[in-house]
Amino acid sequence: MVRQLRVRRVEITEGLRRVTELASRENWLAVLVTLRANGKPSVSVLNAAVLPHPVTGQPVVAFVSRGNTAKLANLRANGEATLVFRAGWEWISVSGPTEIAGPDDELPGVTDLRQLLREVYHAAGGQHDDLDEYDRVMAEDRRAAVFVTPERFATNP
C-alpha cells in the first residue's frame, strides 16, 4: 500500500501548536535543514521547541547548537532555516529567518546567555541534575541559542 501525502499550508498559530504537539510526542526531536555555501542542503538532527523570543517575546522555534559547527556557519551566511518535526506519519515543517545568541554572536537585548541556554534546553525537553556543570560545558563548547522566526509551515493533513 502506497501512502499518498498531500501537503497543506497552515497559519502561524496553528503551525506552532502543531510543532509543539508533534515535538512533545517525539522527545522534541527535529531535522534541521540549512544551506551550505555551495547551495546544497546540510541536515542535522537536534532537539527544538517553541518558546518566546528573548527580546521581542514573539513565539519562535529555538534550539541550542555547539559553537564552531557547520550549522552555525551556514546560518551566519544564509540566515534561513527549515525544521521538520514528525510523529509517526504526521509531520510539519517550519521555515524562516534565524537569529543567533552566543559567545560569538551577540543578539542585542540578550543580557544573560547562561539563563537563555538553560531556557531553550529545558523547553526542548532537556534535563540535567547539575546545572552548574551544564553551564560549564555550554561555555566550554561556545554553545549558542538559535531562533527561527516562523514564516512558512507545510504539513500533511
N, C-alpha and C positions, 0 to 999 in steps of 0.2 A: 504494500500500500504506500503510495507516494503522498506525502503531506503537501497540500497546496498552501503556500504562505502568501498572504496579501499584506501589504504594508499600508498603514494609515498614519496620518499626521495628527498630533494632538496639541492642545494649548498648554501653556506653561504650568498652570496649577495642576491640571490633570496629569501632565507628564512627570512632574516632581513627585506627586502622590504615587504614581506607578513605579518610579525609580525606587522609592522607599519601600514599597510593598515587595517588589522582586528582590531587591538587595537584602532585605531582612530575612528572606527565605533561603538565601544562599551565602550566609556569612559575610555579607557586604562585598562580595567579590564582583569585580568588573573587568572588562577588557578595555584598555586604553589604546587609542589609535592616534598617533602623531605623524607628522610628515618629516622625513629626513631632508637634508639639503638638496638631494637629487630628486625630490618629489615623490619618492617611494614611501609606502607606509612603514611605520615602526610600531610594533604591538607589544604591550605589557599586560600582565595580569596583576591586579592590585586590589586593595580594599578602598572603597569610597562611600561617601554618604552625602545626604542633603543637610545643609545647615546654613545659618545666616552668615552672610559675608561679614568679616570682622570690622569693616569700615562703614559700609552702606547699610548693613542689616538685611539686604535683599537675599532671597534664597539662591544658593549656588550648590553645585556638586563639588566636593572637595576631597583631596587625598594628600598623603604625605609621601614625599619622594626623597631618597638618598641624594645627597649633593653629587656633583660631577658625573651625572648619568646622561646617557643619550637622550632620554625623555626630556630632561630639563633643557638640554642644548636645543632640542627640536622645538620645544615650547618657547624658548627665548627667541629663536629665529623666526618662527611662524606665528606663534601666539594663538593658535587654534587647536582644539582637541575634540575628539569624539570618545564617549564612554558607552559601552554596551553592557547592560545588566540582563541576566536571564535566570529563570527558574523553570526547569523542565523545558517545554516547548514555547513558553511565553518569554518575550524579550522586549526591551525598549532601548533605543539609543538616544543619547543627548549630545548635542554638539553646540559649541560656542567658543567665544574668545576666553583666553586664560589670563590669570594674574598669578604671580609667584611671590610668596613672602618667605624669605630665608636669609641666612647669613650672607649670601652672595647676591640677593635680590631684595632690595628694600621696597616695601609696599607702604607708601605714605599713609599714616594713620595707624599702622600696627606698631604698638609700643611694647608688647610682651610676647615675643616669639615663642618662648618656652611654654606659656599657657596656651597659646594658639595651637601649637603642635599637639599638645595634650587633648584639646577640644576636638580637633579633627580626628585624632587617633581613637578617642572614645566614641565619637559619633559613628565611625566606621567599624564599630564592634570590637575595638581593641581593649584589652585588659592587661594590667601589669601590676604585680604585687609590690614593686619598689619603684615609685615614680621618680625618685632621685636618680636611680640607675638609668631609668628610661631617659630622663633629661640629659644625663651624661652621654649616653650613646647617641642621642639625637644631635647634640652639639658636635661630638666627635665625627659623626657621619655627614655633618653640614646639611642636615635634613631641612627641607623646605615644605611649606604648605602650598598646594596648588588649588586655585579656584576656577571652575568652569562656569561662566555665566550662561544659563540655558537660553538658546535662541531657537533651536530646532529639535524636535523629537520625531522619531519614527518608531512604530511598534506594530506587532501583529495583532489582529483583532482579538 
